[in-house]
Amino acid sequence: MNPGKPEFYLTSLAEAYVAMGSYSQASVVLERILSRRPQWLMARALLAVCYMHLGRKQDAVNAIAMINEQSPRFSIRRWIGCIFYPHRADVPDLMAALRDAGMQES
């Protein structure tokens, strides 16, 4: 493993937790990543998904607002293009969570 980029591997762990429906565990990992690299859009988007599934809609909306401020062209389509396994069965649900939190489609 690359010791210079541990957040990359933690993102994989968070995605695995999300795929298992363990949103609370994923959110802990993602918050850890963002404490080190607050500009990481993919981690923040996945954290918004977790927040939506945990019933923390305002936190999810705030996460998307931060993404929009940092990168106004970031969208669900771009997010899908960057995730590790975009054809998983849960991806439509994840997209809906991003949409409900206020992320633009494209």
N, C-alpha and C positions, 0 to 999 in steps of 0.2 A: 504494500500500500504506500501511496505517496504521502509522506509525513508533512509535506508542504501544503496540502489541500485536504485536510481531514473533513471539511464540510461537505465535500463531494460525496464521500462515503456515508456520511450522516444523512444526506439527502436520500440516498438509496434506502437506508434504514427507515426513514420517515415514510417513503413511498410504500415500503413493505407493510408498515403498520397501517397505513391508509387502506391498502388492498385487503387487509384482514379486518378492517372496520374498527381498528384500535385507535380512534381519533385522539383520545386523551394522551396515549403514549406518543403518538406522532407529533402532537402539539408541543410536548416537552422537548423533543429532539429538535423541532423546527425553531422553537424559541431560543434554544441553545445556539443553533446555527446563526440566527439573526442577531444574537448578542455579539457575535464575532464579526459577522459580515452583514450589516443592516441593509446593504444595497442589493442583496440577492433577491431578484424578482421571483424566481421560481420557488424559492423557499417561502416567501411571503404569500404567494398565491396558494400554495398548498396549505399554509397555515390558515388562510381564509376559509378554505374548504373544511378544514378540521373545526374551526370555530363555528361554521354553519351547522355542522353535524352535532356539535356539542350544545347547540342552542344559544350560542353567543353571537347573535347576528350583528349587534353593534360593533363588536370587535372585528368581525369579518368585514363589515362595511368600512371600518377604519383602515384595515389592512389593504383593501382594494383602493381606497383613497390615497394611501401612501404610494402604491404602485402607480396610480394614475398621475400623481405629482412627479414621481421620479421618471416615468417613461409613458407619456400619454398615448403612445401607439401600441403599448402592450395589450394583448387581447386574448380571449379564450382560444382563438385559432393559433396564435403564436405559442401559447402555453401547451396546447396539444402537440405542436410540432417539436417541443423540447422534452416532453416527458419520456421516460425510458420505455414504457410499454403502452403506447397510445391505443391499442386495440383490446385492452382489458374490458371485461364485461361491466366494470363499475365506472368507466370513464364518462358515459352519459350523465350519470348521477353527479359526478364531480364537476362536470361542466355546468349542470343545473345549479349547483351550489355557488359556483363562481358568478353565474348570471344573476342569481338571487342576491348576491352580495354587491352587485353593481358593476361587474366587469363587462366591458363591451365585447360583443361577439367577434368582430373583426376590425 
